[in-house]
Amino acid sequence: MLRDQLRQTIAEAAGVDITEVHLEHPNLETYGDYSTNVAIKKKLDAKAIAAKIPGATVAGPGFINITLTPENLLNLMSTASDLPNIGHGQTIIVEYSSPNIAKHFGIGHLRSTIIGQALYNLYEALGYKTIGDNHLGDWGTQFGKLLYMLEKYSVTEYDIDKLEELYIEFHKLAENDKSLENEARKWFKRLEDKDPIARELWNKCIQISMREFKRVYDLLNVQIDNAHGESFYEDKMPEVIKIAKGSIAVKSDGAWIIETGHDSPLMLLKSDGGTTYATRDLAAVLYRKNTFDPIKIIYEVGAEQTLYFAQLFTASKKMSLVSNDVELIHTKHGLYLASDGKKFSTRGGNTVKLDEVLEEAINRAKGIPEVGIGAIKYFDLLHGIQSNIVFDWDKILALQGNSGPYLQYTHARIMSVLAKNNSPLSFPSLKLREGVGGELNTEELSILRWIYKFPEVVEEAASRYSPNLLCNFIYELAQRYNTFYNKCSILSAQYSGEREFRLALTKSVGDVLKKGLNLLGISAPEKM
Ligand code: ARG
C-alpha cells in the first residue's frame, strides 16, 4: 500500500524505525494529503527530512505535510475499492440481534441487528473469519410464568400478542397471590427436567416467535450464521458452574455469586439452585472459546446492560474462560427516541412493532424495499453507536443530504452514466490527457484526494466499532462526485483522453459507493 511505502520513505529520510512514523490526514486538503509529527516527536530537523521526500513541506512547529502526486492519486483511484487483508483468517465472533422469544421484535433489537451486521461485514471484508451469533432469549424463569398461564387458562390458540398479554397478566395476578411465583418456578423446573408437556408448550412459543423474527430478518435481508439461543447452553452450564465454584464464586444467602469489583455481584446460581442469564453467558464464553478460539467477541447490545457486561467480562477473565488477550467488547448502543425525546413507540403503545415500522418505511419509499430498508439502516448507522437516535421520517427518507436514498441515488446515477458508454473502460494514465495539458481540474482532484482513503476508513470503522465513519466517508464522496457531475461533461467530454479518464473516475466512485453501502448492509441499486 502507498501509505506504507510513504511511511517507509519518511522513516528512511528521518533515520528512524518505520513504527515511529504515524500518518494522519491534515484537516485542510490545502496543507497536503498526509501529515506526520515524527520530526517533532523525535526532535529532528523537519526541513532536512522534508527535503528528501517528494511533495513534502513543513508547517507549524515541524509537521511534515505530504501532497500526493497526480500519478499517485491516479494509481490509488484504480485500486480504491480493494481492501487489505489485516485479519489473516483470525476469528471474530459478532453476537447481535438477540431478540426474546414470546415478545415482539423490538426497536432496540433492530439497532443491534443493523449495527451487528455492519460490524460483521466490516471485519469479514478485512480478512477475518467472522461468525455471527443470534443469542436468542429463549430460556429462563419467564418461561415458567408463561407456561403456567398457558396451562392454567387452557390457551391453545396464541400469537405473540397473546403471549405478551399473558406475561403482563401473570405479574398482575402475582401481586395478589404470592404462590404464583412458586408455580412458575415449578413450571420452569418441569421445562428443565424435560417434561414433555412443558417442552411442547415451550417449543410452540419458539416456533411462533421465530416465524415473526424471520419476517423481520427477511425484510431486513439479514441472515445470521448461528442462532445459539440461551437454551443452547442448557447442558453446557454445569461445566462453568463447576469452574466458578472451584475458583471465584462464593455462597451468599443460599445463592452462589461472583464478586467482580463492580457495583454488584454477578448471580451464578439463585438460592433455589436455578441458573441465570449470567450462567448461560458464562457458558457461552467457554463454548465459544473451545469451539471457535476467537481473538475477539463483540456483543452488540444496548447500553442498559453496561454493568452486566462489565461483570460478565471480569468474571470470564478471572475464571480463565478466555485468556487475557481475547478482547471482549460490549458496543453499548443508544436508544431510539421519539421527536419529543421520549422512548420511541408507535400508536401510543409501549412497544414498537418493528415490522410495522419497516412496512411503513417501504411504503414511504414508494414501495421499493431496498430503498425503504436501506434508508432505515443508513439512518441508524449514521449515528455513532452510543448516541441516541431521534426517529425522524423526513431525515430517514430525504433525497438530499446525508441519507441512504441520496447515496443510492448517486450510485444509480453513476450506473446510468456507465450504461451509456459502450467503449471499454481502462484506467488511463495521465498521458491520455495530454490533449488538455495533463492537468486535473478542481472537481476531479477533489474526488481523487478523497477516494483513496476508503480502505483506511473501513479499517478505522471496524477497529473503532464506528460504521458512522464509513457513512460520512461515502457521503462526502457522493457530494464531491455530484459536484463534478454537475460541472463537467463526462460522456461528451471534449478530448477522448478526458472522456476516458472521467468514465474511469466515475467507475471508481461507483465501485467504492457500492462497496461502502454493501458493507453497511445496504444494497446499491442500478436504477432508481
Ligand atoms: N436477549 C437479550 C435482551 O433482549 C439480549 C442478549 C444479549 N446478549 C447476551 N449475550 N447477553 O436483553
Residues whose N, C-alpha, C, O or C-beta is under 5 A from the ligand:
A	BS01	LIG	S98 P99 N100 H135 L136 G137 D281 V301
